[in-house]
Amino acid sequence: MNQTIVLAGGSGFLGKALATFLQQNGFEVVILTRGTAHVRDHIRYVQWDGATLGEWTKEIEGSRAVVNFTGKSVNCLYTKKNREEIIRSRLDSVQVLTDAILGCQKPPPVFIQAGSLAIFGDTREICTEEAPHGTGFSVEVCQLWEQAFFTRELPQTRKVLLRIGFALGKNGGALEPLVNLARYRLGGTVGSGNQYISWLHIDDLNQMFLAAIEDEQLSGIFNATGPTPVTNKEFMSTLRSVMNKGWAPPTPTPFVWIGAYLIMGTDPSLALSGRNCLPQKLLDHGFSFAHTDLKTALRDLLHD
Ligand SMILES: NC(=O)c1ccc[n+]([C@@H]2O[C@H](COP(=O)([O-])OP(=O)(O)OC[C@H]3O[C@@H](n4cnc5c(N)ncnc54)[C@H](OP(=O)(O)O)[C@@H]3O)[C@@H](O)[C@H]2O)c1
């Protein structure tokens, strides 16, 4: 079988990490990007617009898997324009990839969609896959996204949606701004500190994608996070300890609002809300985590 994996929107933080990992595991990687077509590090970047069919669909034909990472980053101010683009970029890419797969003579056996644990909203209750959805803009985005992914049937293609948690990796992602704060002795508790961070190491996330590609038993929705979520207070204290930083003053909620809007240009809910999620279905399936201890995971990423 063709060993090409197509990563739509794979030029970002998660896609780049998965591309390297897949290459190490013997797969060819093609990335669909709105940027110009080129080849780098044996990865072919093919142009698309994330919304309409085009020449790029040839890459889907006969491929081993399609993974969709496309979406405007949620790390922005939630203006009307940004909200619309956050939703549109996600729904359009799901629709056009579905169209492309339906148009294949040899469709890929599996279509994997990056989703988010944000569907559970802001809650301290334990959330397995069966937990109720929350409320608010991010929840609505996730609901529309999941609905778009599952509504249209693909007769020959298995569908897997990974609700991804707070993915800890090198060079970017959600960890980078926290490391920068801690570096300048600002890595104290954020807001109440009681909001949960459902974290996972990028190596475990990559293994989940590989399992979704190779294991025909995996289908449907999975919480793609680690088994040991922590509160923000615990996370920041562990981060400071790994970075050899002493106590840092907490940032009270009003300061987080001001800092988020005026300095970081992002929505304060990203730092002030959280969820306490478990990867129940993956655990039941026997998925084995390399990283369950936050301190060890952070040491691995920040010191190696
Ligand atoms: N990182 C995490 O911890 C995390 C957690 C939960 C869920 N997720 C979800 O997983 C997906 C990938 O995350 P990531 O961290 O890799 O994101 P990312 O670094 O922002 O990459 C997403 C990619 O999507 C493309 N894109 C951005 N805006 C777009 C637009 N308006 N229209 C079409 N394409 C657009 C970009 O590719 P080009 O510019 O090359 O076209 C970009 O590289 C996202 O949907 C994110 O919401 C991530």
The ligand as a MOL file (V3000), in Angstrom:
LIG
                    3D

  0  0  0     0  0            999 V3000
M  V30 BEGIN CTAB
M  V30 COUNTS 48 52 0 0 0
M  V30 BEGIN ATOM
M  V30 1 N -1.5480 22.7090 19.8700 0
M  V30 2 C -2.4090 22.2020 20.7610 0
M  V30 3 O -2.0400 21.9620 21.9540 0
M  V30 4 C -3.8470 21.9080 20.3510 0
M  V30 5 C -4.7550 21.4870 21.3270 0
M  V30 6 C -6.0530 21.2020 20.9570 0
M  V30 7 C -6.4450 21.3220 19.6310 0
M  V30 8 N -5.5580 21.7390 18.6940 0 CHG=1
M  V30 9 C -6.0330 21.8780 17.2880 0
M  V30 10 O -5.1890 21.1250 16.4350 0
M  V30 11 C -5.0200 21.8040 15.1880 0
M  V30 12 C -3.5360 21.9900 14.9100 0
M  V30 13 O -2.9470 22.6870 16.0070 0
M  V30 14 P -1.5480 23.4480 15.8520 0
M  V30 15 O -1.1240 23.8380 17.2110 0
M  V30 16 O -0.6160 22.6670 14.9840 0 CHG=-1
M  V30 17 O -2.0370 24.7590 15.0530 0
M  V30 18 P -1.1860 25.7810 14.1840 0
M  V30 19 O 0.2600 25.7280 14.5560 0
M  V30 20 O -1.8750 27.1020 14.2910 0
M  V30 21 O -1.3340 25.2010 12.6880 0
M  V30 22 C -2.5470 25.1700 12.0100 0
M  V30 23 C -2.3050 25.3070 10.5170 0
M  V30 24 O -3.5630 25.6280 9.9050 0
M  V30 25 C -3.3620 26.4700 8.7940 0
M  V30 26 N -4.2500 27.6450 8.9130 0
M  V30 27 C -4.1940 28.6470 9.8170 0
M  V30 28 N -5.1760 29.5410 9.6200 0
M  V30 29 C -5.8770 29.0880 8.5480 0
M  V30 30 C -6.9820 29.5870 7.8300 0
M  V30 31 N -7.5790 30.7300 8.1730 0
M  V30 32 N -7.4460 28.8690 6.7750 0
M  V30 33 C -6.8400 27.7120 6.4230 0
M  V30 34 N -5.7610 27.1930 7.0590 0
M  V30 35 C -5.2840 27.8810 8.0940 0
M  V30 36 C -1.9230 26.9430 8.7990 0
M  V30 37 O -1.2430 26.3260 7.7050 0
M  V30 38 P -0.7520 27.1640 6.3840 0
M  V30 39 O -0.5020 28.5790 6.8270 0
M  V30 40 O 0.4870 26.4410 5.9770 0
M  V30 41 O -1.8550 27.0330 5.4080 0
M  V30 42 C -1.3760 26.4410 10.1290 0
M  V30 43 O -0.0420 25.9990 10.0400 0
M  V30 44 C -5.7900 23.1280 15.3020 0
M  V30 45 O -7.0530 22.9940 14.6930 0
M  V30 46 C -5.9420 23.3270 16.8060 0
M  V30 47 O -7.0950 24.0510 17.1340 0
M  V30 48 C -4.2670 22.0470 19.0160 0
M  V30 END ATOM
M  V30 BEGIN BOND
M  V30 1 1 1 2
M  V30 2 2 2 3
M  V30 3 1 2 4
M  V30 4 1 4 5
M  V30 5 2 4 48
M  V30 6 2 5 6
M  V30 7 1 6 7
M  V30 8 2 7 8
M  V30 9 1 8 9
M  V30 10 1 8 48
M  V30 11 1 9 10
M  V30 12 1 9 46
M  V30 13 1 10 11
M  V30 14 1 11 12
M  V30 15 1 11 44
M  V30 16 1 12 13
M  V30 17 1 13 14
M  V30 18 2 14 15
M  V30 19 1 14 16
M  V30 20 1 14 17
M  V30 21 1 17 18
M  V30 22 2 18 19
M  V30 23 1 18 20
M  V30 24 1 18 21
M  V30 25 1 21 22
M  V30 26 1 22 23
M  V30 27 1 23 24
M  V30 28 1 23 42
M  V30 29 1 24 25
M  V30 30 1 25 26
M  V30 31 1 25 36
M  V30 32 1 26 27
M  V30 33 1 26 35
M  V30 34 2 27 28
M  V30 35 1 28 29
M  V30 36 1 29 30
M  V30 37 2 29 35
M  V30 38 1 30 31
M  V30 39 2 30 32
M  V30 40 1 32 33
M  V30 41 2 33 34
M  V30 42 1 34 35
M  V30 43 1 36 37
M  V30 44 1 36 42
M  V30 45 1 37 38
M  V30 46 2 38 39
M  V30 47 1 38 40
M  V30 48 1 38 41
M  V30 49 1 42 43
M  V30 50 1 44 45
M  V30 51 1 44 46
M  V30 52 1 46 47
M  V30 END BOND
M  V30 END CTAB
M  END
